[in-house]
Amino acid sequence: MKIYAVGGAVRDELLGLPVADRDYVVVGSTPEEMAALGYKAIGKDFPVFLHPQTHEQYALARTERKIARGYKGFRVHAAPEVTLEQDLERRDLTINAMARDESGRLIDPFGGAADLERGLLRHVSAAFVEDPVRILRVARFAARFGFAVAPETMTLMRAMVVNGEAEALVPERVWQEFSRGLMERNPGVMFPVLADAGFLDELLPELDLEFERGRPANDPARVLVLALARAAAEGLGLAPRFALLVSGGASAETARALSERLKAPGDCRDLALLAGRHLRTIVRAVSLEAAALLALLERCDALRRPGRFGELLAVAECVEYGKRGWAETPYMPRAILRRALAAAGGVDAATIAAQSTDGEIPARLRRARVAAIAISV
């Protein structure tokens, strides 16, 4: 039995990046031997085990053969005779198909280290086409590392789209990869890669995003790329970054349709809906009277959910940065609405209720909040 560190940990060490998780491949063993050594089996589709002390994942070396469309259409073969190179050959990209043995020696049968030096995302073998989620993975790694896609790999990705293999993707797998891509350090890079592969219109058909030769070719695409760069620079979470997809003038109906088709979680869907409904009003906050500001806060449920409203304001600011090309002029609506929210929230509703009849409370509370906002802004 031989054990090798594989995949992302090897890649990131070569790049000088911190390693969060380590995965291992075990060659020459069986499930029975692993269990006898104290490893805990966790794999459903193939033999994967947790180390008894470190709880890191150890998988038996395996090969995969495509027998049907879709991500479950694989026949997995894990046996002691499967070699390390055979296991690495089934992986997506050369930079993810490297290993280190227990002495630290690098094993790189497909030239992954050289591709790291060149900044190139290149597929390992023709079997790349068998799993269409790899289109999204390539785009995600481009967003993470800023690497170029090898021409031959882009050709395969285009063929996967043309041949309809990408149609077998289920929403859960699409969301898993796409959402991770949105959280990369340069998420806007994903979109021209997907466009070049011919997959962007299938992924986001509700949006009017056009790219040409790796660059935004229309205004919504340009705004989105710059807005996402701003969101990444500010360290915004997934929900604001997802909401930016519908920030280029899309309606709430578009936000709802996109969220439902991608099976986006509730917080992402809700913030995208708010963006679709209210961004146009938020950017005009500097011209709104106190009563209109309060009405906007109420429609956004800002008094009850100030944290989510803060995310919405961050989305609006990123959009404006995208439209203005990172202009240094202070963005006023965010500051005005924060002051308005603080003023409205500072009104003592309990005191007003104690001094009013039941029928008077809503009107008096509203007047007090309007007055407070008027003073604050």
N, C-alpha and C positions, 0 to 999 in steps of 0.2 A: 504494500500500500504506500502511495506517495501523495503528498498534499502540496498544493500550489495556491498561492494568492493570485487572484485573477481580477480582470475587469477594471472598474473605475478606480479602485485603490491604487493599482499599478500605474494607470494613466496619470492620476493626480499627483502621485509622488514624482513622476518624471517631469511634471509641469511645475513642481515646487509648491503645490497647493496643499492645504490641510486635508487630511483624510478622516471622514466621519465614520464610515462603515467599511468593513472588510469582508469580502466573500472569498470562499475557497472551493477549489475543485479537488475531489479525491479520486485518484486513478488506481485501479487494481483492487477495489474493495466491493463489498456487497452490503445490502441492507442489514443482513444478519450480523455481519462483523461490526458494522457501525453501532448497532444496538448493543452488542456485547461490550463495546468500549465505552458505553454510557451516553452516546449521542441520542438525542430525542428526535424522532421522525416528525416532520411537520408538512412535508410535501404531499399534495393531492395528485398532481398530474405527473410528477417525477420525483425521484428520491432526494429529498433535501432534509438536512438534520441540523439541530442546534448543538453547539459544543457544550459539554456538561458544565464547564466553568465559565467561559467567556460569553456563551450564548450567541456567538457569531455563527453565520450560516455556512454549512459545508454541503455541497451537492456532489453526488456521484457523477463522474464524467459520463456524458450522454451524447447521442446524435439525435437529430430530428428529421423526419421525412414528411413532406406535404402529401396528404391524401384527400383533402377536401378544402373547399373555400372557407375563409374565416379563420379567426385566431385559434379556434379549437380543432382545426382540421389538420393536426399533426400527429404522427405516430412517433413516440419517444422510445428510444432504446438505450437503456442504462445497464452496463455490464462491465465486469472486470477487464475485458479485453479492449474497451473503448479507450483510445489514447488521448493524451492531452491535446495534441494538435487537432484531432477530430472534434473534440469539444470546443476548442477555440474557433474552428472553422464555421460553426453554426451561428456565430455571433454577428452583430450587425455591421460594425465599423472596425477598421484595423486598429484604431486607437483604443478600442475596448476589447481587443483580442490578444492581449499580452498577459504574461504570467511571470511569477517569480517562484523559484523553488525554495526549499527550506533553508538553503545556504545563501539566498538572496540573488542568485543568478537570474538575469532577465531572459525570458524565453519569448521570442517575437517572430513567429514563423511567417507573418504576413506584412511585415514592414510598418507596424504601428508607430514605433519610435521615430522613424524617418518622417512619417506623416505628421506627427506632432511637431517636429522641427519645421516642416513646410507650412503648418497651419492648414491641414487638408483633411476633409471628411471623406473617406473613401470606403466603399463596401468591401467586405471580406471575400465574398463569393457570389455566384449567380443566385444562390439561395436567398439572397436579400429580398427578392421579389415575393417570397412566399408569405411575408408578414407585412401587410400594408401599414401597420402602425409605425413602421420604420420611417415612413415619409415624415411623420410628425417628430420622430426622435431626431432625425437629421436636422430638421429646422430648429429644434430645441437646443441641440448641441451648437449649432451656428450662433444662436442667441447667447449661449453661455460663454463660448470661447472666441467668437468672432472669426471662426475658421471659414474658409471657402469650401464649397462642395465640389468634389472632383467631377469633371465633365462626364465621365463614364457612369458615375453614380447618379447624377442628375438625369442621364438618359434612361436609366432603369426606373427611376421614380416617375418620370413622365409615362413610361410604358405601363407601369402599374395603374396609373390613373386612366389612361386610354383603354386598357384592357378590362377595366371595371373591377379590378381586384380591390381597390380602395372602397368600393361600395359595400364590401363585407364588414367594414369597421362598425363596431357597436358603439353607441354614444358614451358608455362608461369608459371605454379605452381611449376614445377621442378626448374626452374631458381630462382624463388622467394625464395624458401627454401635453395637451394644449395648455392646461392650467399650470403645469410645471414650467412650460415655456414662457408663460406670462410672468412668472416669478424669477426668470433669469436676469442677469445684470444688464442685458441689452435686448429686451423682449421684442422691440420693433424689427430686429433682424429676421425674426421668424417669417414675417409676412412676405417679403420679396422672395425668399426661398420657396415658400409654399406656392407663390404665384408662378415662379419659374417652372415648378413641377406640374403646373396645371391643376393644383388641388385647392387653391384658395377660394375659388368660386363655389366649389363643392362644400368646403368647410364653413364658409360664411356667406351663403348666397343672399342673405338679407341686406348685406352691406355693399356700398358702392366703393370698392377699393381697387385701384388700378396701379400696377407696378410695371416698370419697364427697365430691363437691364439692371436689376437690383435696386432701383430707385423708385420712390413714389411718383406716379405719373398723373395723379389728380389730387385735388386739394384735400379730400377726406383722408387719403392715404398719408399725405405729408403731415397733416395735423395729428393723426394717430401715432405715427412713428415718433414725432417729437414729444407728444404728450406722454407716451409710454416711457421715453427716455427720462423725462422729468419725474414721472412716478417712481421709476427705479432709483433715481438720484435721491429722492426723498424717502425711500424705503417704505413706500406704501404697500399695503397688503393686497391679497388676491381680489377681494371684492371691488376696490377702487380701480384696479387695473382692468378687470373685466368690464366695469361700467364704462371705461374709456372707449370700448368698442362701439358703443352706441352714442358717442358724444358728438359725432360729426353731423348733427342735424337729424339723426334718426328719431323716430317717434317711440312712445311707450309701447305701442303695438309691436314694433320691430324688436324692442328689447325683450318683450314677453316671448315672441316667437323664437328668437335666438336662444334665450335661456331654456325654453322647454325642449328645443331640439337637441341642444348640447347637454341636457340634464344637469345644468348648473345648480349648485346648492342654493338654498334659500337666501342666504345673505348676499350672494352675488346677484341673484335674480332681483331681489328687492332694491338694491342700490342701483342696478341698471334701470329698473322701472322709474325710480325717482329721477335719475339723470335724464331719461327720455322725456319726462313730464316737466321738469322744472329748471333745467340748465339755462334755457333761454331767458327765464325771469331772473335767475341768480346773477347773470352777467350784467343785468340792468339795475342791480341793487342800488347803485349810487344815485339813481334818479327816482327811486321809490320814496313815497311818503311813509310816515311811521305806521299808519294803518295798513298800507300795502305790505310793508315789511312783516308785520305781525301775521297777516294773512298767509304770506309765504311760509313763515315758520310753522304755522298751524297745518298747512297742506303737507309739509314735509315731516310732520310729527316731531319737530325738533325739540319741543319742550319735554316730551317723554323720552326721546331717544337722541340726546345731544351727541353721543359718540358717532352714531350713524350719520347725523347731519354734518358733523365735522369731516367725515369721509367724503360726503357729497360736495362740500366746499373745496376739498382738496382735488376732487375730480374736476370741478369747474376751473380751478386755477391751472391745472395741468393742460386743460383744453385751451385756455387763453394763451399759455406759453407756447403751445403748439401753433396757434394761429399767428402769434406775433414773432415767432422765431427766436424764443428765448430772450425777448426784450427785458431790459433791466428795470423798466418802469414798475413801481410797486403795484400789485394787483389789489385794488381797493375793495371789491365786493366781499371777499373773504373776511377782511377786517371789519367791515361795516356789519355784516351779518353776525359775526361773532359778538360784537358789542350789543347788537339788537337782541340776540338770544340771551346774553348775560343780563341785560336790563329787564327783559320780560320775565326771565326766571327768578329775578330778584324781588319781584312784587310779592308781598305777603298775602297770599290767597286766604290764609286762615283768618287774618284780621278783617279782611273785606267780608268774608262769609259771616263772621261774628257780628258785624255791624249792618248786615243787610237781611232782607227777607229772602226766601228761597228764590222767588221770581226775579229779584234784582241782581243776584250774584253774578250770572254770566256777563251781563252788560257792564256792571261796575268793574268787574275784573278786567274785562277787555279794555275799558277806558283807561284804567290804571296802567295796563301794560303799554298801550299806545303812548300814553304820556311819558312813561319811563323810556321807551325807545326814542321818542322825539328828543328827549334831553341827551341821550347817549350818543346819538349819531349826528 
